[in-house]
Amino acid sequence: MSIPTSLLPIAFDAMDIATELVRTRPPGTLTSKGDRDMVSELDLAVERSVREFLREKTPEIGFLGEEEGATSEITEPLWTLDPVDGTANLVHGVPLCAVSLGLIHQRRPVLGVIDLPFLGRRYSAVEHQGAYVGGRRLQVSQASNLRDAIVSIGDYAVGSDAVRRNRLRLAVTEQLATRALRVRMLGSAAIDLAWLAEGWLGASITLVNNPWDMTAGVILAREAGAQVVDWDGSQYTFDSAATIAVVPHLLSDVIDLIRQAGGGSAASA
């Protein structure tokens, strides 16, 4: 399957529906998904609206949402949606949240749109066609030393087995604290990857891989010139254990840092 240009306008239309809901509706009732994890009424409303729109416009393409899963058995090509990436930020009035819509084909991201509803920025990318914010083409930073780079790290784990799962995250943070210019935890993987593509970050380290969180951001970062890999440096796919996106000159340093922090065990994540 080649990705037809016509799918990007459809993704934009879906994003218009989503962002209008995010900007105009309160989060509503919160429902616990586990220890310190939540879903809002708004998350569900956005996911249902986008799912229905895409079912009508692209019935031949499957859909996987963070909150309500897949339409049926997961097949490709596959839309993936995080209706509100950064729900905890949203419900506390922090404007760092995003809607993230991606398309997967042959186990890899091929199209993505990320919108930051409260910051007025929309990012998009299609495989082999570049990454853009608005109409401006994006290029990653040319940083060649971690001491010159701001690095984002994904949220610490909550819920079951959080103490064990956070050991590697904390060890990576400790390594970064002594080697990077600054370390940031923005609370949204989509923002991490979009801002890497924009050249504002030198690396984005997320030690998990959920397709709804990562698909759009991964294609955006790659099309802007980043390397996106698993924890061990192998190329990122749908099945990767982690999502490490780095400007090219910093890739070996970041992979070495993660190995030193975790002893070379993906299971630590």
Stockholm file with secondary structure:
# STOCKHOLM 1.0

chainA/1-269         MSIPTSLLPIAFDAMDIATELVRTRPPGTLTSKGDRDMVSELDLAVERSVREFLREKTPEIGFLGEEEGATSEITEPLWTLDPVDGTANLVHGVPLCAVSLGLIHQRRPVLGVIDLPFLGRRYSAVEHQGAYVGGRRLQVSQASNLRDAIVSIGDYAVGSDAVRRNRLRLAVTEQLATRALRVRMLGSAAIDLAWLAEGWLGASITLVNNPWDMTAGVILAREAGAQVVDWDGSQYTFDSAATIAVVPHLLSDVIDLIRQAGGGSAASA
#=GR chainA/1-269 SS CCCCTTHHHHHHHHHHHHHHHHHHSCCCCEEEEETTEEEEHHHHHHHHHHHHHHHHHCTTSEEEETTTEESSSCCSSEEEEEEEETHHHHHTTCCCCEEEEEEEETTEEEEEEEEETTTTEEEEEETTSCEEETTEECCCCCCCSGGGCEEEECCCCCSTTHHHHHHHHHHHHHHHHHHSSEEECCSCHHHHHHHHHTTSCSEEEESSCCHHHHHHHHHHHHHTTCEEECTTSCBCCTTCSCEEEECGGGHHHHHHHHHHHHTTCGGGC
#=GC SS_cons         CCCCTTHHHHHHHHHHHHHHHHHHSCCCCEEEEETTEEEEHHHHHHHHHHHHHHHHHCTTSEEEETTTEESSSCCSSEEEEEEEETHHHHHTTCCCCEEEEEEEETTEEEEEEEEETTTTEEEEEETTSCEEETTEECCCCCCCSGGGCEEEECCCCCSTTHHHHHHHHHHHHHHHHHHSSEEECCSCHHHHHHHHHTTSCSEEEESSCCHHHHHHHHHHHHHTTCEEECTTSCBCCTTCSCEEEECGGGHHHHHHHHHHHHTTCGGGC
//
